[in-house]
Structure formats: structure tokens, C-alpha cells
Amino acid sequence: MAKTKSLKIKLVKSISGRHVKHIATAKSLGLTKIGMEVIQPDNPQTRGKIAQISYLVTVTEV
């Protein structure tokens, strides 16, 4: 049985005053407040979202 990989994403900077698309991307990942952590599947869609807002988040493989 293959275990699917996941990513733990933590918002480390505020989304206030950022580009509208970057705010929407953070919210689509489930991040709304500084310090929030979410676990998302490791797939190309999630990686693309992380790449767009990489300056706001930290990522750890789970």
C-alpha cells in the first residue's frame, strides 16, 4: 500500500496588504491567520500555490 505524501504549510507572514491573488491563494490553502498550519496533499496543484506565495509560508514534508 503506497502512502500518499503530505505537506505541512505554515503561514509566517501576514496576508494583509498583499496582492489580491496571493490572498486568495493563501485562503484556498486554508490559511487565514499568522501561525496557522494546514496539511495538504503533495501534488502539482498544491506545489504551484506554494510557489506563488512562497515568501509568506514555510513548508515541511510530513
N, CA, C and O atoms as a Maestro MAE file, in Angstrom:
{
 s_m_m2io_version
 :::
 2.0.0
}

f_m_ct {
 s_m_title
 :::
 protein
 m_atom[248] {
  # First column is atom index #
  i_m_mmod_type
  r_m_x_coord
  r_m_y_coord
  r_m_z_coord
  i_m_residue_number
  s_m_chain_name
  s_m_pdb_residue_name
  s_m_pdb_atom_name
  i_m_atomic_number
  :::
  1 25 0.841 -1.177 0.000 1 A "MET " " N  " 7
  2 3 0.000 0.000 0.000 1 A "MET " " CA " 6
  3 2 0.887 1.243 0.000 1 A "MET " " C  " 6
  4 15 1.696 1.430 0.909 1 A "MET " " O  " 8
  5 25 0.738 2.082 -1.009 2 A "ALA " " N  " 7
  6 3 1.545 3.292 -1.137 2 A "ALA " " CA " 6
  7 2 0.957 4.406 -0.270 2 A "ALA " " C  " 6
  8 15 -0.235 4.706 -0.335 2 A "ALA " " O  " 8
  9 25 1.804 4.993 0.522 3 A "LYS " " N  " 7
  10 3 1.356 6.088 1.374 3 A "LYS " " CA " 6
  11 2 1.485 7.404 0.599 3 A "LYS " " C  " 6
  12 15 2.534 7.699 0.026 3 A "LYS " " O  " 8
  13 25 0.415 8.180 0.591 4 A "THR " " N  " 7
  14 3 0.477 9.463 -0.113 4 A "THR " " CA " 6
  15 2 1.236 10.461 0.732 4 A "THR " " C  " 6
  16 15 1.104 10.487 1.956 4 A "THR " " O  " 8
  17 25 2.022 11.274 0.077 5 A "LYS " " N  " 7
  18 3 2.811 12.275 0.780 5 A "LYS " " CA " 6
  19 2 1.959 13.498 1.069 5 A "LYS " " C  " 6
  20 15 1.029 13.820 0.329 5 A "LYS " " O  " 8
  21 25 2.296 14.168 2.153 6 A "SER " " N  " 7
  22 3 1.591 15.386 2.538 6 A "SER " " CA " 6
  23 2 2.593 16.475 2.862 6 A "SER " " C  " 6
  24 15 3.766 16.209 3.124 6 A "SER " " O  " 8
  25 25 2.108 17.702 2.839 7 A "LEU " " N  " 7
  26 3 2.922 18.856 3.173 7 A "LEU " " CA " 6
  27 2 2.267 19.617 4.313 7 A "LEU " " C  " 6
  28 15 1.056 19.841 4.303 7 A "LEU " " O  " 8
  29 25 3.064 20.013 5.292 8 A "LYS " " N  " 7
  30 3 2.571 20.874 6.357 8 A "LYS " " CA " 6
  31 2 2.969 22.300 5.979 8 A "LYS " " C  " 6
  32 15 4.151 22.608 5.829 8 A "LYS " " O  " 8
  33 25 1.975 23.155 5.829 9 A "ILE " " N  " 7
  34 3 2.206 24.529 5.378 9 A "ILE " " CA " 6
  35 2 1.839 25.465 6.514 9 A "ILE " " C  " 6
  36 15 0.747 25.369 7.074 9 A "ILE " " O  " 8
  37 25 2.748 26.372 6.857 10 A "LYS " " N  " 7
  38 3 2.517 27.321 7.943 10 A "LYS " " CA " 6
  39 2 2.630 28.743 7.414 10 A "LYS " " C  " 6
  40 15 3.597 29.084 6.732 10 A "LYS " " O  " 8
  41 25 1.643 29.570 7.730 11 A "LEU " " N  " 7
  42 3 1.663 30.974 7.337 11 A "LEU " " CA " 6
  43 2 2.520 31.736 8.340 11 A "LEU " " C  " 6
  44 15 2.193 31.777 9.526 11 A "LEU " " O  " 8
  45 25 3.613 32.338 7.879 12 A "VAL " " N  " 7
  46 3 4.536 33.023 8.784 12 A "VAL " " CA " 6
  47 2 4.525 34.541 8.631 12 A "VAL " " C  " 6
  48 15 5.078 35.251 9.471 12 A "VAL " " O  " 8
  49 25 3.902 35.041 7.568 13 A "LYS " " N  " 7
  50 3 3.771 36.486 7.374 13 A "LYS " " CA " 6
  51 2 2.318 36.818 7.112 13 A "LYS " " C  " 6
  52 15 1.560 35.974 6.635 13 A "LYS " " O  " 8
  53 25 1.930 38.031 7.419 14 A "SER " " N  " 7
  54 3 0.550 38.465 7.253 14 A "SER " " CA " 6
  55 2 0.167 38.557 5.785 14 A "SER " " C  " 6
  56 15 0.988 38.900 4.934 14 A "SER " " O  " 8
  57 25 -1.104 38.242 5.498 15 A "ILE " " N  " 7
  58 3 -1.610 38.397 4.131 15 A "ILE " " CA " 6
  59 2 -2.233 39.773 3.939 15 A "ILE " " C  " 6
  60 15 -2.652 40.120 2.834 15 A "ILE " " O  " 8
  61 25 -2.295 40.548 5.001 16 A "SER " " N  " 7
  62 3 -2.862 41.892 4.923 16 A "SER " " CA " 6
  63 2 -2.008 42.779 4.019 16 A "SER " " C  " 6
  64 15 -0.790 42.849 4.183 16 A "SER " " O  " 8
  65 25 -2.638 43.441 3.084 17 A "GLY " " N  " 7
  66 3 -1.942 44.359 2.192 17 A "GLY " " CA " 6
  67 2 -1.210 43.695 1.045 17 A "GLY " " C  " 6
  68 15 -0.496 44.366 0.299 17 A "GLY " " O  " 8
  69 25 -1.371 42.391 0.888 18 A "ARG " " N  " 7
  70 3 -0.704 41.666 -0.207 18 A "ARG " " CA " 6
  71 2 -1.545 41.737 -1.477 18 A "ARG " " C  " 6
  72 15 -2.671 42.235 -1.465 18 A "ARG " " O  " 8
  73 25 -0.997 41.244 -2.541 19 A "HIS " " N  " 7
  74 3 -1.694 41.188 -3.828 19 A "HIS " " CA " 6
  75 2 -2.956 40.341 -3.677 19 A "HIS " " C  " 6
  76 15 -2.943 39.326 -2.982 19 A "HIS " " O  " 8
  77 25 -4.035 40.753 -4.320 20 A "VAL " " N  " 7
  78 3 -5.331 40.081 -4.186 20 A "VAL " " CA " 6
  79 2 -5.244 38.596 -4.525 20 A "VAL " " C  " 6
  80 15 -5.842 37.768 -3.838 20 A "VAL " " O  " 8
  81 25 -4.506 38.255 -5.573 21 A "LYS " " N  " 7
  82 3 -4.374 36.853 -5.963 21 A "LYS " " CA " 6
  83 2 -3.611 36.045 -4.916 21 A "LYS " " C  " 6
  84 15 -3.899 34.866 -4.716 21 A "LYS " " O  " 8
  85 25 -2.653 36.662 -4.256 22 A "HIS " " N  " 7
  86 3 -1.889 35.961 -3.230 22 A "HIS " " CA " 6
  87 2 -2.746 35.715 -1.997 22 A "HIS " " C  " 6
  88 15 -2.631 34.667 -1.361 22 A "HIS " " O  " 8
  89 25 -3.600 36.667 -1.654 23 A "ILE " " N  " 7
  90 3 -4.528 36.479 -0.536 23 A "ILE " " CA " 6
  91 2 -5.477 35.326 -0.854 23 A "ILE " " C  " 6
  92 15 -5.733 34.476 -0.001 23 A "ILE " " O  " 8
  93 25 -5.994 35.300 -2.073 24 A "ALA " " N  " 7
  94 3 -6.905 34.235 -2.483 24 A "ALA " " CA " 6
  95 2 -6.215 32.873 -2.464 24 A "ALA " " C  " 6
  96 15 -6.827 31.871 -2.095 24 A "ALA " " O  " 8
  97 25 -4.954 32.835 -2.857 25 A "THR " " N  " 7
  98 3 -4.197 31.585 -2.853 25 A "THR " " CA " 6
  99 2 -4.006 31.080 -1.428 25 A "THR " " C  " 6
  100 15 -4.178 29.891 -1.162 25 A "THR " " O  " 8
  101 25 -3.652 31.974 -0.515 26 A "ALA " " N  " 7
  102 3 -3.478 31.586 0.887 26 A "ALA " " CA " 6
  103 2 -4.784 31.046 1.457 26 A "ALA " " C  " 6
  104 15 -4.788 30.032 2.155 26 A "ALA " " O  " 8
  105 25 -5.889 31.719 1.162 27 A "LYS " " N  " 7
  106 3 -7.185 31.267 1.661 27 A "LYS " " CA " 6
  107 2 -7.595 29.934 1.042 27 A "LYS " " C  " 6
  108 15 -8.242 29.121 1.702 27 A "LYS " " O  " 8
  109 25 -7.226 29.700 -0.215 28 A "SER " " N  " 7
  110 3 -7.566 28.428 -0.854 28 A "SER " " CA " 6
  111 2 -6.804 27.267 -0.219 28 A "SER " " C  " 6
  112 15 -7.248 26.120 -0.271 28 A "SER " " O  " 8
  113 25 -5.655 27.573 0.379 29 A "LEU " " N  " 7
  114 3 -4.903 26.556 1.108 29 A "LEU " " CA " 6
  115 2 -5.425 26.383 2.528 29 A "LEU " " C  " 6
  116 15 -5.029 25.447 3.222 29 A "LEU " " O  " 8
  117 25 -6.307 27.275 2.966 30 A "GLY " " N  " 7
  118 3 -6.861 27.197 4.319 30 A "GLY " " CA " 6
  119 2 -6.121 28.050 5.319 30 A "GLY " " C  " 6
  120 15 -6.279 27.865 6.525 30 A "GLY " " O  " 8
  121 25 -5.314 28.983 4.843 31 A "LEU " " N  " 7
  122 3 -4.513 29.839 5.719 31 A "LEU " " CA " 6
  123 2 -5.129 31.227 5.796 31 A "LEU " " C  " 6
  124 15 -5.268 31.906 4.779 31 A "LEU " " O  " 8
  125 25 -5.498 31.650 7.005 32 A "THR " " N  " 7
  126 3 -6.104 32.965 7.157 32 A "THR " " CA " 6
  127 2 -5.407 33.835 8.201 32 A "THR " " C  " 6
  128 15 -5.477 35.061 8.119 32 A "THR " " O  " 8
  129 25 -4.742 33.231 9.173 33 A "LYS " " N  " 7
  130 3 -4.076 33.992 10.229 33 A "LYS " " CA " 6
  131 2 -2.626 33.548 10.375 33 A "LYS " " C  " 6
  132 15 -2.285 32.404 10.076 33 A "LYS " " O  " 8
  133 25 -1.783 34.452 10.831 34 A "ILE " " N  " 7
  134 3 -0.375 34.133 11.054 34 A "ILE " " CA " 6
  135 2 -0.276 33.001 12.069 34 A "ILE " " C  " 6
  136 15 -0.963 33.010 13.091 34 A "ILE " " O  " 8
  137 25 0.573 32.038 11.783 35 A "GLY " " N  " 7
  138 3 0.780 30.911 12.681 35 A "GLY " " CA " 6
  139 2 -0.089 29.710 12.376 35 A "GLY " " C  " 6
  140 15 0.118 28.638 12.945 35 A "GLY " " O  " 8
  141 25 -1.061 29.867 11.487 36 A "MET " " N  " 7
  142 3 -1.919 28.731 11.132 36 A "MET " " CA " 6
  143 2 -1.124 27.690 10.367 36 A "MET " " C  " 6
  144 15 -0.273 28.021 9.541 36 A "MET " " O  " 8
  145 25 -1.413 26.423 10.653 37 A "GLU " " N  " 7
  146 3 -0.781 25.319 9.945 37 A "GLU " " CA " 6
  147 2 -1.858 24.438 9.351 37 A "GLU " " C  " 6
  148 15 -2.871 24.164 9.995 37 A "GLU " " O  " 8
  149 25 -1.643 23.997 8.131 38 A "VAL " " N  " 7
  150 3 -2.556 23.066 7.468 38 A "VAL " " CA " 6
  151 2 -1.741 21.952 6.833 38 A "VAL " " C  " 6
  152 15 -0.560 22.120 6.529 38 A "VAL " " O  " 8
  153 25 -2.383 20.828 6.641 39 A "ILE " " N  " 7
  154 3 -1.752 19.713 5.941 39 A "ILE " " CA " 6
  155 2 -2.488 19.533 4.623 39 A "ILE " " C  " 6
  156 15 -3.704 19.343 4.597 39 A "ILE " " O  " 8
  157 25 -1.740 19.597 3.535 40 A "GLN " " N  " 7
  158 3 -2.292 19.480 2.186 40 A "GLN " " CA " 6
  159 2 -1.570 18.334 1.472 40 A "GLN " " C  " 6
  160 15 -0.428 18.020 1.809 40 A "GLN " " O  " 8
  161 25 -2.224 17.708 0.490 41 A "PRO " " N  " 7
  162 3 -1.560 16.648 -0.277 41 A "PRO " " CA " 6
  163 2 -0.429 17.223 -1.123 41 A "PRO " " C  " 6
  164 15 -0.498 18.357 -1.596 41 A "PRO " " O  " 8
  165 25 0.606 16.417 -1.301 42 A "ASP " " N  " 7
  166 3 1.746 16.836 -2.122 42 A "ASP " " CA " 6
  167 2 1.440 16.507 -3.578 42 A "ASP " " C  " 6
  168 15 1.672 15.386 -4.030 42 A "ASP " " O  " 8
  169 25 0.919 17.486 -4.306 43 A "ASN " " N  " 7
  170 3 0.612 17.304 -5.722 43 A "ASN " " CA " 6
  171 2 0.996 18.580 -6.472 43 A "ASN " " C  " 6
  172 15 1.299 19.593 -5.842 43 A "ASN " " O  " 8
  173 25 0.988 18.547 -7.792 44 A "PRO " " N  " 7
  174 3 1.402 19.722 -8.564 44 A "PRO " " CA " 6
  175 2 0.567 20.979 -8.286 44 A "PRO " " C  " 6
  176 15 1.095 22.091 -8.318 44 A "PRO " " O  " 8
  177 25 -0.726 20.810 -8.016 45 A "GLN " " N  " 7
  178 3 -1.580 21.968 -7.736 45 A "GLN " " CA " 6
  179 2 -1.162 22.656 -6.441 45 A "GLN " " C  " 6
  180 15 -1.055 23.881 -6.388 45 A "GLN " " O  " 8
  181 25 -0.927 21.869 -5.406 46 A "THR " " N  " 7
  182 3 -0.509 22.440 -4.124 46 A "THR " " CA " 6
  183 2 0.874 23.071 -4.246 46 A "THR " " C  " 6
  184 15 1.112 24.151 -3.705 46 A "THR " " O  " 8
  185 25 1.783 22.409 -4.950 47 A "ARG " " N  " 7
  186 3 3.130 22.952 -5.145 47 A "ARG " " CA " 6
  187 2 3.086 24.296 -5.892 47 A "ARG " " C  " 6
  188 15 3.860 25.203 -5.588 47 A "ARG " " O  " 8
  189 25 2.185 24.416 -6.859 48 A "GLY " " N  " 7
  190 3 2.048 25.669 -7.600 48 A "GLY " " CA " 6
  191 2 1.557 26.792 -6.711 48 A "GLY " " C  " 6
  192 15 2.035 27.922 -6.816 48 A "GLY " " O  " 8
  193 25 0.598 26.494 -5.828 49 A "LYS " " N  " 7
  194 3 0.091 27.503 -4.899 49 A "LYS " " CA " 6
  195 2 1.192 27.941 -3.944 49 A "LYS " " C  " 6
  196 15 1.338 29.128 -3.654 49 A "LYS " " O  " 8
  197 25 1.962 26.976 -3.458 50 A "ILE " " N  " 7
  198 3 3.063 27.295 -2.542 50 A "ILE " " CA " 6
  199 2 4.106 28.161 -3.248 50 A "ILE " " C  " 6
  200 15 4.636 29.100 -2.654 50 A "ILE " " O  " 8
  201 25 4.400 27.855 -4.493 51 A "ALA " " N  " 7
  202 3 5.384 28.633 -5.251 51 A "ALA " " CA " 6
  203 2 4.937 30.082 -5.395 51 A "ALA " " C  " 6
  204 15 5.762 30.995 -5.362 51 A "ALA " " O  " 8
  205 25 3.632 30.295 -5.553 52 A "GLN " " N  " 7
  206 3 3.117 31.651 -5.733 52 A "GLN " " CA " 6
  207 2 3.259 32.478 -4.458 52 A "GLN " " C  " 6
  208 15 3.529 33.677 -4.529 52 A "GLN " " O  " 8
  209 25 3.081 31.855 -3.294 53 A "ILE " " N  " 7
  210 3 3.138 32.613 -2.033 53 A "ILE " " CA " 6
  211 2 4.287 32.120 -1.146 53 A "ILE " " C  " 6
  212 15 4.172 32.132 0.079 53 A "ILE " " O  " 8
  213 25 5.377 31.694 -1.753 54 A "SER " " N  " 7
  214 3 6.495 31.122 -1.001 54 A "SER " " CA " 6
  215 2 7.096 32.095 0.003 54 A "SER " " C  " 6
  216 15 7.673 31.669 1.003 54 A "SER " " O  " 8
  217 25 6.970 33.397 -0.248 55 A "TYR " " N  " 7
  218 3 7.517 34.399 0.663 55 A "TYR " " CA " 6
  219 2 6.649 34.586 1.916 55 A "TYR " " C  " 6
  220 15 7.039 35.305 2.836 55 A "TYR " " O  " 8
  221 25 5.480 33.946 1.954 56 A "LEU " " N  " 7
  222 3 4.574 34.058 3.103 56 A "LEU " " CA " 6
  223 2 4.527 32.803 3.959 56 A "LEU " " C  " 6
  224 15 4.041 32.854 5.089 56 A "LEU " " O  " 8
  225 25 5.014 31.688 3.455 57 A "VAL " " N  " 7
  226 3 4.822 30.411 4.132 57 A "VAL " " CA " 6
  227 2 6.138 29.651 4.320 57 A "VAL " " C  " 6
  228 15 7.144 29.926 3.667 57 A "VAL " " O  " 8
  229 25 6.085 28.685 5.242 58 A "THR " " N  " 7
  230 3 7.140 27.677 5.361 58 A "THR " " CA " 6
  231 2 6.493 26.321 5.115 58 A "THR " " C  " 6
  232 15 5.329 26.109 5.455 58 A "THR " " O  " 8
  233 25 7.249 25.407 4.523 59 A "VAL " " N  " 7
  234 3 6.703 24.108 4.139 59 A "VAL " " CA " 6
  235 2 7.584 22.998 4.703 59 A "VAL " " C  " 6
  236 15 8.812 23.053 4.636 59 A "VAL " " O  " 8
  237 25 6.907 21.978 5.266 60 A "THR " " N  " 7
  238 3 7.594 20.802 5.787 60 A "THR " " CA " 6
  239 2 6.901 19.575 5.232 60 A "THR " " C  " 6
  240 15 5.673 19.512 5.183 60 A "THR " " O  " 8
  241 25 7.696 18.593 4.811 61 A "GLU " " N  " 7
  242 3 7.103 17.347 4.333 61 A "GLU " " CA " 6
  243 2 6.719 16.486 5.528 61 A "GLU " " C  " 6
  244 15 7.468 16.367 6.497 61 A "GLU " " O  " 8
  245 25 5.540 15.891 5.436 62 A "VAL " " N  " 7
  246 3 5.038 15.057 6.537 62 A "VAL " " CA " 6
  247 2 5.043 13.615 6.083 62 A "VAL " " C  " 6
  248 15 4.661 12.727 6.845 62 A "VAL " " O  " 8
  :::
 }
 m_bond[247] {
  # First column is bond index #
  i_m_from
  i_m_to
  i_m_order
  :::
  1 1 2 1
  2 2 3 1
  3 3 4 2
  4 3 5 1
  5 5 6 1
  6 6 7 1
  7 7 8 2
  8 7 9 1
  9 9 10 1
  10 10 11 1
  11 11 12 2
  12 11 13 1
  13 13 14 1
  14 14 15 1
  15 15 16 2
  16 15 17 1
  17 17 18 1
  18 18 19 1
  19 19 20 2
  20 19 21 1
  21 21 22 1
  22 22 23 1
  23 23 24 2
  24 23 25 1
  25 25 26 1
  26 26 27 1
  27 27 28 2
  28 27 29 1
  29 29 30 1
  30 30 31 1
  31 31 32 2
  32 31 33 1
  33 33 34 1
  34 34 35 1
  35 35 36 2
  36 35 37 1
  37 37 38 1
  38 38 39 1
  39 39 40 2
  40 39 41 1
  41 41 42 1
  42 42 43 1
  43 43 44 2
  44 43 45 1
  45 45 46 1
  46 46 47 1
  47 47 48 2
  48 47 49 1
  49 49 50 1
  50 50 51 1
  51 51 52 2
  52 51 53 1
  53 53 54 1
  54 54 55 1
  55 55 56 2
  56 55 57 1
  57 57 58 1
  58 58 59 1
  59 59 60 2
  60 59 61 1
  61 61 62 1
  62 62 63 1
  63 63 64 2
  64 63 65 1
  65 65 66 1
  66 66 67 1
  67 67 68 2
  68 67 69 1
  69 69 70 1
  70 70 71 1
  71 71 72 2
  72 71 73 1
  73 73 74 1
  74 74 75 1
  75 75 76 2
  76 75 77 1
  77 77 78 1
  78 78 79 1
  79 79 80 2
  80 79 81 1
  81 81 82 1
  82 82 83 1
  83 83 84 2
  84 83 85 1
  85 85 86 1
  86 86 87 1
  87 87 88 2
  88 87 89 1
  89 89 90 1
  90 90 91 1
  91 91 92 2
  92 91 93 1
  93 93 94 1
  94 94 95 1
  95 95 96 2
  96 95 97 1
  97 97 98 1
  98 98 99 1
  99 99 100 2
  100 99 101 1
  101 101 102 1
  102 102 103 1
  103 103 104 2
  104 103 105 1
  105 105 106 1
  106 106 107 1
  107 107 108 2
  108 107 109 1
  109 109 110 1
  110 110 111 1
  111 111 112 2
  112 111 113 1
  113 113 114 1
  114 114 115 1
  115 115 116 2
  116 115 117 1
  117 117 118 1
  118 118 119 1
  119 119 120 2
  120 119 121 1
  121 121 122 1
  122 122 123 1
  123 123 124 2
  124 123 125 1
  125 125 126 1
  126 126 127 1
  127 127 128 2
  128 127 129 1
  129 129 130 1
  130 130 131 1
  131 131 132 2
  132 131 133 1
  133 133 134 1
  134 134 135 1
  135 135 136 2
  136 135 137 1
  137 137 138 1
  138 138 139 1
  139 139 140 2
  140 139 141 1
  141 141 142 1
  142 142 143 1
  143 143 144 2
  144 143 145 1
  145 145 146 1
  146 146 147 1
  147 147 148 2
  148 147 149 1
  149 149 150 1
  150 150 151 1
  151 151 152 2
  152 151 153 1
  153 153 154 1
  154 154 155 1
  155 155 156 2
  156 155 157 1
  157 157 158 1
  158 158 159 1
  159 159 160 2
  160 159 161 1
  161 161 162 1
  162 162 163 1
  163 163 164 2
  164 163 165 1
  165 165 166 1
  166 166 167 1
  167 167 168 2
  168 167 169 1
  169 169 170 1
  170 170 171 1
  171 171 172 2
  172 171 173 1
  173 173 174 1
  174 174 175 1
  175 175 176 2
  176 175 177 1
  177 177 178 1
  178 178 179 1
  179 179 180 2
  180 179 181 1
  181 181 182 1
  182 182 183 1
  183 183 184 2
  184 183 185 1
  185 185 186 1
  186 186 187 1
  187 187 188 2
  188 187 189 1
  189 189 190 1
  190 190 191 1
  191 191 192 2
  192 191 193 1
  193 193 194 1
  194 194 195 1
  195 195 196 2
  196 195 197 1
  197 197 198 1
  198 198 199 1
  199 199 200 2
  200 199 201 1
  201 201 202 1
  202 202 203 1
  203 203 204 2
  204 203 205 1
  205 205 206 1
  206 206 207 1
  207 207 208 2
  208 207 209 1
  209 209 210 1
  210 210 211 1
  211 211 212 2
  212 211 213 1
  213 213 214 1
  214 214 215 1
  215 215 216 2
  216 215 217 1
  217 217 218 1
  218 218 219 1
  219 219 220 2
  220 219 221 1
  221 221 222 1
  222 222 223 1
  223 223 224 2
  224 223 225 1
  225 225 226 1
  226 226 227 1
  227 227 228 2
  228 227 229 1
  229 229 230 1
  230 230 231 1
  231 231 232 2
  232 231 233 1
  233 233 234 1
  234 234 235 1
  235 235 236 2
  236 235 237 1
  237 237 238 1
  238 238 239 1
  239 239 240 2
  240 239 241 1
  241 241 242 1
  242 242 243 1
  243 243 244 2
  244 243 245 1
  245 245 246 1
  246 246 247 1
  247 247 248 2
  :::
 }
}
